[in-house]
Structures are given as C-alpha cells and as structure tokens.
Amino acid sequence: MSRPARHSKTPTSVSASSRNLSAGSAVGSGVNLLFFSSSFCDPCIQTRGVLKQVAMLLPDVKIAELDVARDTAEAEKAGIRSTPTIVIAAEDGTEVFRAEGVPTVNQVLVALAKAV
C-alpha cells in the first residue's frame, strides 16, 4: 500500500458495495467475511471481540483476518483505507457490505444476512 492505513474506533463508513473480489482471494475460497487489520491497531482488538461473538452465534460463517502490512496486495485490491475494515462477500465473491471502524455484532449479523 502506498500510504499507511488510518485507524478508526467507530464505524466511519458502512456501505453496500458491488466490488468483486477475485477467485484467488480469501473470499474465493469460501470465506464470507474478511477482516482487514494491523498489528498496532487498538480498534482491531475490539473488532476481534465482535467477530468472536459473531462466530459463536453463527459457527458456519467463515472469517479470515488479513494484516494490511503482510497482505498488501489483497488490501490494495480491496481498496482498504483504514483499519479495522470488515468486508462481507456473497458466495460468488461479490462484495455486499463494508464497514470501516469497529462494527457492532448486530451490524455484522445484518450484513451477513444480506449476503445470503
């Protein structure tokens, strides 16, 4: 990435999207939710807690965490501007939801329902 990701504590952007993540991406391998994080991001710790709760409620949901410093190509392809960012994709890889900042459990659950 050409510039470091900024960190966001509360969701600054929640949107529906039609971006298609490639078949080579983690989404293409059956992942429903991508969590873009960075090791020095305090809000990312909160987001991990939210996603842990979601995983307990919906054990079949596949979640992949990608570090923007390590997975730069994937982060650039997904247009990640800040961490944490959650991207939810339909089974075909089409992005249906994106939230920058720490989402609530309810936001993630609603977005996952839209992806089905």
Buried (B, 14 or more C-beta within 10 A) or exposed (E): EEEEBEBBEEBEEBEEBEBBBEEEBBBBEEBBBBBBBBEEBEBBEBBBEBBEBBBEEBEEBBBBBBBBBEBBEBBEBBEBBBBBBBBBBBEEBBBBBBBBBBBEBEBBBBBBEEBE
